[in-house]
Amino acid sequence: MRTETINIYKIDEHPSKDKCFEWIRENDYHIGDFEIEDLSSSIKKLSDSIGGFVAYNISQYAEQGECITFMDYDEDLLEELNADECPLTGCFWDVEVINALKAKDMTKVFETLHNSIEHLYSDEALEEMCEANDYEFYESGERV
């Protein structure tokens, strides 16, 4: 009979946090899904509030053919919306989409989205996520 010992670590005790972060970045592509869902909800609610039509394609990653296009909407209803009150869904994406549409420039929305996603994959944010979720890792960096 042979006995082997496998060491399992929390992120704060792992001998190489970088291995853990690398494994997460290479294997967990859904960390930013909630950002996409929240932004999509704000876009849909804005369209419902001002009428017309909206077509959009958003992604966690830049250069994926992204677009947000509002058409035939009521500009007076748009002007009545106070973005600072987050009147659509209650999340900060309300501010972003309302202000971007008022300025007729959606590029700021994409910049904010991609900066947010980039932060979620930063060492600092990954470490916080691992601690908050009590993730455990093998010595190789792979999550248990």
C-alpha positions in Angstrom: 0.0 0.0 0.0 1.1 3.5 -0.8 0.0 6.7 1.0 0.2 10.1 -0.6 -0.3 13.4 1.0 -2.0 16.2 -0.9 -1.7 19.7 0.4 -4.7 22.0 0.0 -4.4 25.7 0.7 -6.5 28.8 1.2 -5.3 31.7 -1.0 -3.7 33.5 1.9 -1.5 30.4 2.8 -0.7 29.2 -0.7 3.1 29.2 -1.5 2.4 30.8 -4.9 -0.7 32.9 -5.2 0.4 33.7 -8.8 -0.2 30.1 -9.8 -3.7 30.3 -8.4 -4.5 33.6 -10.2 -3.1 32.2 -13.4 -5.3 29.1 -13.1 -8.4 31.2 -12.5 -7.7 33.5 -15.4 -7.2 30.5 -17.7 -10.2 28.6 -16.5 -12.9 30.9 -15.1 -14.3 33.0 -17.8 -17.5 33.9 -16.1 -16.3 36.2 -13.3 -17.7 39.3 -15.1 -21.0 37.8 -16.1 -22.9 39.8 -13.5 -21.6 43.0 -15.1 -22.9 42.0 -18.5 -26.3 41.0 -16.9 -26.6 44.3 -15.0 -25.6 46.4 -18.1 -28.1 44.4 -20.3 -30.8 45.1 -17.7 -30.1 48.8 -17.7 -30.1 48.9 -21.5 -33.4 47.1 -21.7 -35.1 49.2 -19.0 -33.9 52.4 -20.7 -35.4 51.2 -24.0 -38.7 50.4 -22.2 -38.7 53.9 -20.6 -38.0 55.9 -23.7 -39.7 53.8 -26.4 -38.3 53.0 -29.7 -35.9 50.1 -30.4 -32.6 49.0 -29.1 -30.0 46.7 -30.6 -27.0 45.7 -28.7 -24.1 43.3 -28.5 -21.9 43.6 -25.4 -19.0 41.4 -24.2 -16.6 41.1 -21.4 -13.8 41.4 -24.0 -13.2 44.4 -26.3 -13.3 43.9 -30.0 -16.1 41.5 -30.1 -18.3 43.5 -32.5 -19.8 45.4 -29.6 -22.6 48.0 -30.2 -25.5 49.7 -28.4 -27.9 51.5 -30.7 -31.1 53.1 -29.7 -33.5 54.1 -32.5 -36.7 56.1 -32.7 -36.9 56.8 -29.0 -38.6 59.8 -27.3 -35.8 62.3 -26.6 -38.1 64.2 -24.2 -38.5 61.1 -22.0 -34.8 60.6 -22.1 -34.1 64.2 -20.9 -36.6 63.7 -18.0 -34.5 60.9 -16.6 -32.2 61.8 -13.8 -29.3 59.4 -14.2 -27.9 60.1 -10.7 -31.0 58.6 -9.2 -30.4 55.2 -11.0 -34.1 55.2 -12.1 -34.0 52.1 -14.2 -32.6 49.2 -12.2 -31.0 50.9 -9.3 -27.4 50.0 -10.3 -24.7 52.2 -11.6 -25.1 51.0 -15.2 -28.3 53.2 -15.3 -26.0 56.3 -14.9 -23.7 55.1 -17.6 -26.3 54.3 -20.3 -28.5 57.3 -19.6 -25.6 59.7 -19.7 -24.0 58.0 -22.8 -27.3 58.2 -24.7 -27.8 61.8 -23.8 -24.3 62.5 -25.1 -25.0 60.2 -28.1 -21.7 58.4 -27.4 -21.8 54.9 -26.1 -18.0 54.4 -26.1 -17.8 55.4 -22.4 -20.1 52.5 -21.6 -17.7 50.1 -23.2 -14.7 51.7 -21.5 -16.3 51.4 -18.1 -17.4 47.8 -18.8 -13.9 46.7 -19.9 -12.2 48.5 -17.1 -14.5 46.9 -14.6 -13.9 43.4 -16.1 -10.1 44.1 -16.1 -10.3 44.9 -12.4 -12.2 41.7 -11.7 -9.3 39.7 -13.1 -6.6 41.7 -11.2 -4.6 40.0 -8.5 -6.3 42.2 -5.8 -9.8 41.4 -6.9 -9.1 37.7 -7.4 -7.6 37.4 -3.9 -10.7 39.1 -2.5 -12.9 36.7 -4.4 -11.0 33.7 -3.2 -11.1 34.8 0.4 -14.8 35.7 0.3 -15.7 32.3 -1.3 -13.3 30.2 0.8 -11.7 28.8 -2.3 -9.1 26.1 -1.8 -6.2 25.3 -4.1 -3.8 22.5 -4.8 -0.1 23.3 -4.7 -0.2 23.4 -8.5 -2.6 26.4 -8.3 -5.6 24.5 -9.5 -8.8 25.2 -7.5 -10.1 22.2 -5.6 
